[in-house]
Amino acid sequence: MTSFNRSTSRRLQKLTQIPSVWEGDRRPLSSPHTPFTDPEAKGDCILWVDGSEGIVRAMDMVDPALGQEAIVRTLMRAIEHNKSPAKPGTPQKIVVRDREIQFYLRGVFPDQIGRP
């Protein structure tokens, strides 16, 4: 996936751009940095946070075998149907730590992607 279909692009264009910075990442649940988690737990956690508002826009647990499309799906849910009291909208800037995710998202959000 390097771009959205026409219908999705139109939906995104109708939303207002929010003057905020969103940060996203994908991390495995079983990691040496999380010593209190179940060692049998398998999966990745995808998290999108609105740093300007201080709220979680979206969070998903996904199978580690799923590709980068899972990150984009979670981001799309954060943009269109977030679970917070904030209104739907596209962020002014999207920041990701992982360079591979950054390049992947740059294909779908070319003007908004940055690194921390």
N, C-alpha and C positions, 0 to 999 in steps of 0.2 A: 504494500500500500504506500504510494507516494503522493497521492492526491485524493480528494474526495470526489464522489460522483456529483453531478450537477445539482441534484435535489439537496444533498447535504450542504454543498457550498452556498446555495441560496438561503437555506435556513440559517447558516452562520452569519451571512451578510445582513440578515434582518435584525440580528441581535445587536444591542449597543456594545461598544467597547468600554470596558470598565477600567478606570485609571488605577490598576493594581498589578502587582507582580505575583505570579503563581509559581510555586516550586513543586516539582514532582520527582519521584524516585520509585524504583522497583528493587525490593530487597528480599532475599530468601528468609523464610521464617527460622530455619535451623541454621543458626550462625553462632560463631564463638562470642559475638557481641551481645547475645541474648541468652545468658546462662540459665534463666528461669523458665524457658519454654520447654515444651514437650519434645524430647529428642526424636520421637516417632513422627512428629508433625512434618508434613511435606507441603510445600507451596510457597508462592511468592506473594508479598504484599505490595500493592501499588497504591501510592498515596499522592494526592494533589492537595496542596495547602495554599490558601490565599494569605500570603504574608502581610499584605497591607491591612486586611480586615482581621487577621488573627483567627481564621476559621479553617476547618477541614472542608474542602469542597467535595471530595470523593475519596473512597477507599474501597479497594477490591482485593479479594484473595483469589489467586489464579494458579493454575497448574504451571509448574516451571517449564514445561514443554511448549507452552504457548509463546508465540513470537511477540514482536514489538507491537503488533496490532492491538494487543490487550491494553497497552499503555494508552494508545490513542482512543480506544473505546472508553476507558475510564475517564480520560480527559474530556471526551465529548459529553459524557454523562455529567461531569462537573460543570461544563459550560451550559448545557441545556436543562438539566434536571437535578441540580445539586440538592443535598439534604439539609442545607443550612438555611437560615432566614434571609440570606442574601438573594438578590434578584439574579436571574439568568443573564449571562453576558460573556463576552470574550475578554480575556485579560489583555492589558497593554503589553505585558512581557511575560514570557514563560521561561523559567530557569530549570535546568536539569544538571545533575552532577556527572552522569555517565555520558561520555562522548558519543558512544554508539546510539544512545537514545536521542541525543542532541541532533545528530545528523539525520536520523530517521524522522524526527518531528519537523526538522527544517523543510522537508519535502511537503508537508501539509500545512505548516504555519511559518512560511518563509520570513515574515517581517517581525515575528514575535519571539523567536528563540534566542536564548543567551546562555551563558555559563556563569556559575557563581564566582 
